């Protein structure tokens, strides 16, 4: 009996030792989001909640963003390994001295739109002439200016620009005929505020040929020289893609997971489920081997938009070439079993 007890105790201690080793051996990864917890980032929260990161031997911390948080500053200060950012901001930051490199592009379509009230007489882009248009700044204005340049409209002469906050008030209060919206967020805020879909008309930037890449994953270029870092990020991509595939397939469950991460208590399952359903429309490669693959043509198109925005000051002055992107980590992730 004593020998048997000792044997079982030895096995138990050995098992605990293995678990302790696995826990300490987990590689730490810190992800900085661009905004507060919402379905825009559901794939990462799902990967964490479902244990997909743990399966890859990773201990991932997801840091929410906010109005006073710059993902670029966070990673430049070495307080994050990888960030979610939009390519215009990433390329501008790169030109300013922060060597950001895109390692994956989960969103392969843009969700940005210009949404107008039909009562203003707007039926086509040509009808925007003479109207007041709400535009987001801080790097979000460049697709808009490129579009206006293509239409031959000059701000201040053919159209009036209203610098729009990140809300829908200008359209609700008739301060503008059109405002900037995302297909998964602000557009639905208009509906929740009482407007009807049949009363609105939207012009997705994707359809106008001026869209730029949104919600990519970026790391510091200097880190990519370390094979261990590349391997760690490959495992992070594999697990994250699994999280996104699951979120797209199970929007309601993904929304519930997101709501649990919202410390403010403002998020609701209904709104986040709807957001997830619309986010899914921007991830056309979900469920395929191509999820997260950055299309070089889309990368090139974004650069062209930024260089020829038609605004007073282009967001980037020099063409970065392929220096702002790499498929190295994505390729490594694809080879993982």
HELIX and SHEET records of a PDB file:
HELIX    1   1 UNK A    2  UNK A   25  1                                  24    
HELIX    2   2 UNK A   39  UNK A   41  5                                   3    
HELIX    3   3 UNK A   42  UNK A   49  1                                   8    
HELIX    4   4 UNK A   52  UNK A   55  1                                   4    
HELIX    5   5 UNK A   71  UNK A   76  1                                   6    
HELIX    6   6 UNK A   87  UNK A   95  1                                   9    
HELIX    7   7 UNK A  118  UNK A  120  5                                   3    
HELIX    8   8 UNK A  125  UNK A  128  5                                   4    
HELIX    9   9 UNK A  142  UNK A  151  1                                  10    
HELIX   10  10 UNK A  169  UNK A  172  1                                   4    
HELIX   11  11 UNK A  186  UNK A  192  1                                   7    
HELIX   12  12 UNK A  197  UNK A  199  5                                   3    
HELIX   13  13 UNK A  205  UNK A  208  1                                   4    
HELIX   14  14 UNK A  221  UNK A  225  5                                   5    
HELIX   15  15 UNK A  227  UNK A  249  1                                  23    
HELIX   16  16 UNK A  251  UNK A  260  1                                  10    
HELIX   17  17 UNK A  269  UNK A  279  1                                  11    
HELIX   18  18 UNK A  280  UNK A  282  5                                   3    
HELIX   19  19 UNK A  296  UNK A  307  1                                  12    
HELIX   20  20 UNK A  321  UNK A  324  5                                   4    
HELIX   21  21 UNK A  328  UNK A  335  1                                   8    
SHEET    1   A 5 UNK A  58  UNK A  63  0                                        
SHEET    2   A 5 UNK A  27  UNK A  32  1                                        
SHEET    3   A 5 UNK A  82  UNK A  85  1                                        
SHEET    4   A 5 UNK A 216  UNK A 220 -1                                        
SHEET    5   A 5 UNK A 100  UNK A 105 -1                                        
SHEET    1   B 3 UNK A 178  UNK A 182  0                                        
SHEET    2   B 3 UNK A 112  UNK A 117 -1                                        
SHEET    3   B 3 UNK A 200  UNK A 204 -1                                        
SHEET    1   C 2 UNK A 132  UNK A 135  0                                        
SHEET    2   C 2 UNK A 160  UNK A 163  1                                        
END                                                                             
